[in-house]
Amino acid sequence: MTTQSVEGVGDRGAGRPSRPKVVLLSPPGDLGQIVLRSLSGLNARTLLVCEPRSSIRMSAHVSGTLLAAENVFDNGLAIAQALEEEHRRDPIDIVLSSSVRGLSVLGRIRNQISPPVYPMADEALLARLNDKWRFASVCAECNVPTPRTLRFASASELDVAALTRSIGFPCVFKPTNASGGDGVKVVRNETELVKAVADNARFVSDGFLVQEFREGVDVGLSVFAVNGEIRNWSTFQCDGYWSTRFCEVPDLLDAGRRIVSQTKFTGVANFDARRNPNNGELAVLECNPRFFRRVSAARINGLDFVAAGLASLGLAPRQPSFLTTGRHLSASDVASWSGLRMMAREGYSLASLGRDFAEFLRDPAPGIGSFANEWLHLAADKVRLKPSISG
């Protein structure tokens, strides 16, 4: 198993460009907007590689579009050529991606391009960590606890009898390679499970998992690592809908260190876990070996994971080694009853609320566009899955 070595690791201080020139590969449905906000805070000039109708092109943080074409991420050669031409015209300081799909493209073309690439793992390791089933085997190798899990290659292979014997109900349905909670559902009986599989047909082409359901509190670990060594990290408890309370979670940090060391991982990643409130046991659920939703929450509270990788190449200020204090209220919770209760009872000040809401208002267009795109996808799925009537 190989990983990218990072040359010149360290903060080169005075040698940093005042406005680093960045190219961001942002496939449909990824978290490019979150990365853009960090890059904007670093005064970067950011050019996009994306599809023509991508909502991220509306962002106020984008300096321009390098390449926008249908199915562009299926054409690594075109991306490599565009990068080379732009680099000859006006040198690019760094190329990065906000998703595993974009990272996979970069992994395939990195030897064909001149601009530096943001620290990342190779394609094989990315695929192994991103696949929930294969990640469970990584955890087993590292003696990291995970819930009991079964994998089914397709809906037709669903074996409810085997599932009942091994796991039982309630259990958790999970598409193998989806992210951001897409398709994940707690099901309490066979009928709900079959419905979850049918309702999420667009996510299960690569199979799905059925996992033991564990009651508890959701906690997480975010890292930036180089060749198996964690350089920057944060641990947190999940509040509401994507809201965050940073705190110490030492056993999860230990589990993350073992996984990162064993795989010699380089790049950014987030680990999700759940703690049993009765006995304190921790179970690691999955890994996202890419930028993650809580990049903004960490940045606002003092640790910018986008900047951490850039700092390792001398392109940004050095970041704190860790973050274990602070709160962040997500935009989704601002407009919910659970969010209002958290604000009233759990220490969210008006100042922090104003700070979090202002973050959204500074660049609302991509978020609104993404919401509209998701609504259109859901509507299309309902039309496609609706039984036809003939005769």
N, C-alpha and C positions, 0 to 999 in steps of 0.2 A: 504494500500500500504506500503510495507516494503522495506528498503534498508539495505545494509551492513553497520554496524557500523565499524569505523576504530579505532582500539585499538592502544594506544601508539602514537597518532598523535603528531608530533614534531620532530625537528632535534636533534638526539641524538649524533651528532658531533663525538666525539672521538670513539664511539662504532661502527662506520660504517666499514664494511669490505673493505679492499683496492681493492679487485676485487669481487664485488657481483656476485654470481652465479644465473643466470636467466634462466628460461625456457619460451620460446615464442611459443604460439600456433598461427600458421600462416596458416589459410585456403587458398585455391586457390583464386587468384584474389584480395587479401586484400592488406593492406599497410604495410606489415611486414618489407619491406626494409627501410622505413622511420623510423620505431621504432628501427631497428637495428643500424642505424647511431647514434641515440641518445645514445643507450646502449654502443656502441663502444666508444663514447666520455666520458662515465662514467667508462671506463676500465672494463666493465662487461665481464664475461665469459657466453656466450649465447648458450644454447642448443635449438634445434628446435623440435617441433612436427608439422609435415606437411605431404603432400602426396609425393610419391616417385619422381614424375617428377616436383615437384615445383621448379621454377627458383630461389627461395630465397636460396636454398641450395648452390648455386654458390657464395654467398656473401662472401667477404673477412672478414666480421664482425662476421661470425658464428664460434663458437668454436667446434661445433659438432652437430650431430643429435641424439636426444633422441629416437624418434619414427617416422618412415616414413612408411606409409601403405596406400593402396587404401581405400578411404572412411573412413579414420581414425576418422573424426569428427562426424561420425555416431555411433561411439563406445566409449562412455564416459568411460565405465568400463576399456577398454584397456589403455586409457590415464591415468586414475587414478592409475592403477596398475604400469604403467611405471614410473609415478611420485613418487610413494611410494618406489619402488625399488631403484630408483636413490637417493632419499632423505636419505634412510638408508645407502647407500654406501658412499655418499658425500653430506652433507646437501645443500638443495636449499634455497636461500635467498628469492626468489620471483617468482611467476608464473603469467604471464600476456598474453593477447591476443591483436592482432591488428585489430580485426573485431568483429562485433556483433555476428556472427556465433560462433567464438571461445569463446567469453564472455558467450554466452548461455551455451556452454559445461561446462565452468568453474563454472557457476552458479549451474549447476546440480550436479557437483562432489565435490564442495568445502568442503562439510562436510565429504567427504570420504578420503581427502588427508591431510597430515601433513604440507607441505610447505605453507607459507603465500601467499595470493592472492592479487594482485594489487587492490587498491580501485576501486570498481565497484558497479553498481546498480543491483538489482535483475532482474531475467529473464523477469518477467511481465512488469516492468517499461521499460527495454530495448526495448521490443517488441512494447510497446505503443509509445515511442518516435521515434523509427526507422521507424515506419509505417507512411507515409506522411498523410494519411487520419486521423488516430487516433491522430497524433500530432496536427492537426488542431483543434481538440476538446480540447486538452490541452491548446492551445493558447486562445480559447474562454473562458475557465474557468478562465484564468489569465488576461482577458481583453487585450490581445495582438492582434493587427490587422494582418489579413492574407488575401490573395486574395480569391475571390469567387471560390469555388471548387466543382466539381461533381465527384463521384466515380462510376466506372462501374466494375462489377465483372469479366467480360469477354468481348471479342470482339463482341460476339453475342448480348450482352446487350447494346451496344452502341446506345444511343438515341440522334440522331443529333438534332431533333426538340426541345427536352428539353434543350439540350446544347445551342442551338441558342437563346432560350428565356432567359435562366439564365445567360449565360456568353458571347456568341457571339464570333466572330472571329476578329482578331487573338486570339489564345489561346495557352496554353502550355500543351503538352502531357507528362505525367510522369508515369512510372511504380511505383507501390506502394512501393516496398521494394528494388529497385535498389539503387546504390550509386555511387558517383564520377561522376555524370552527365550521367551515362549509360542510353541510351534510351530517354533522355529528348530532346524534339524537339518543336520549335515554329511552329505552323501550321496556315495557313491563310485561309483555306477553308475546306469543307467537304472531298474533294478528298485527300488533303494532310494529313488530320487526319486519314482517313482509311488506307492510305499507311504507316503512322507512326506506327499504330497498327500492321499491317502485317509485317513490317520490323523488329519489335522488339518482335517477338513472344516468344523468350526465356526469356524475362523479365516480361511478363504479366500473368504468371500462377496464381499470387495472386491478379490479378486485376490491374487497372490503374486509374489515375486521369486525369481530364481535368480541367485546372486551368486558371483563368483570367490572361491574359498577361498584365503586367505593364511595361511600359517604365521606364528606370531609371538606376541608378548606383548600382552595386552589392557591398554589404558590408557584413562583417561577425564578429562574436564574438566566440572566443575559450575560454574554461574554464576548470579548474580543481576544483572540488567542493567536499565537505565532508558533508553529511547529510543535504543538502539544503543550505549550505553556500559556496559561491564562494571564493576560496583561492587564485587562480591565474587566470589572464585573459588577453586577448589581443583583440583589435578591429582593423579592417583594411578595406581598400577598395581593391577590386579585379582589377588587371591590366592585360590586355592581356590574355594569356592562363596560368592560375595558378600563374602568378606573383602577387606580394603583396606589397601594401603600407600601413604600419601600421599608424594609426591615431586615433583620438578620435571620437567615435560614441556613445554619452551618452544615447540617447534614446534606442538604441539596447542593451546596457549594462543594462539599467533599465528593459527592457523586459526580458532579460536573467535571471536577478536576480529573477524576479517574477516567471518564469517557474521553475527554480532550487529550489526556496524556496517552491513553491506549491507542487512539486513532491518529495521533500526531496532527490533530486538526489545526488548520490556519483559517482565520476569518472571523466573522460574527455569527453568533448562534443564540437561540433561546430554547431553554428546556422547561417544559410544563410538568408539574407534579401535583399530587394531592396528598394531604395529611389527614389521617384518621383522628378525629377529635377525642376519641375514647382512649386509644392506646398510644397515640403519637406517632404511629408508623407512617413512613413516607413511601409513596409509590411514584416512580417517574413514568410519565405517560407518553411523551413524544419529544422530538427535537425538530426545530426549524433552523436549518443551517444557512441562514440568510438574514437580512434585516427583518425587523418584526414590529408589530403595532406599538409596542411600548418604547420604541426609540424616542418618541416625542416626550413621553412622561419622564424618562431618564434625563434627557437633555434639559428640560425645563428645571429639573432639580439638581443639575450640576454636572452630569456625566453624559457626553455626546458620543455615542458609539460610532457614528459616521466619522467624526473627527478623530476618534481613537485610531482607526486604521490609517487615516491620512497622516496623523502625527508620526506613526511608525515609519513613514516614508519622508518625513520632514516637510509635509505640506500643510500642517495645522498645528496649533498649540497643543502641548502635551496635556492629556486628560487625567483626572483623578484615577487612582488605581481601583477604587470601589465606591459604591453608593448603597447605603442602607438606611437612609432617612429621607423623609419628604412624602408628599401626597400629590396626586394628580386626578382631577375629575374629568372623565371623558365627555365629549360633546353629546354622546348618546344619553349619559346620565344627567346632564344639565337639564334636559327636558323630560325627565321621568320622575315618578313618585319615589322610587328607590333612591335616586340621586338627591331629591329634596330631603329625604330622611337622613342620608349620609351627611349632607351639608349641615343639618340641624343637630345631629347627634355625634358626629365622628370627627369634628375638628377641621372641617374645610372652611377656611376663612373667606370672607368676601374678597380679600386681596387675591388669594389663590384662585378663586372662582373667576374673577375678572381676568386674571392672567391666562387661564386655560381657555376661556371663551374668546378672548382677543386673538389667540393663536388661530382659531378657526376663521374669525372674521377677516384676518389679514389676507386669507387666500381661500375663499369659500368655493370657487368655481369647480376645481377638480372633485371635491367631495360631493357637490350637488350632481355633477356629471356622472360620477361613479354610481350614486344612488339611482339615477335615471337608467343607466345601463343595466344595473342589476334588476330593476323592476321590469325592463324589457325582456331580459333573459328569462325571468320567472314566468312572464306572460307567454313567451314563446314555448317554454316547456309545457305549460298547461295545455296549449293548443296542440302540441305534438303528441302529448300523452293521452289526449281525450279520445275515447273509442270512436271509430268512424261508423256511420250507419249507412249501409248500402242495401240495394234490393228494390 
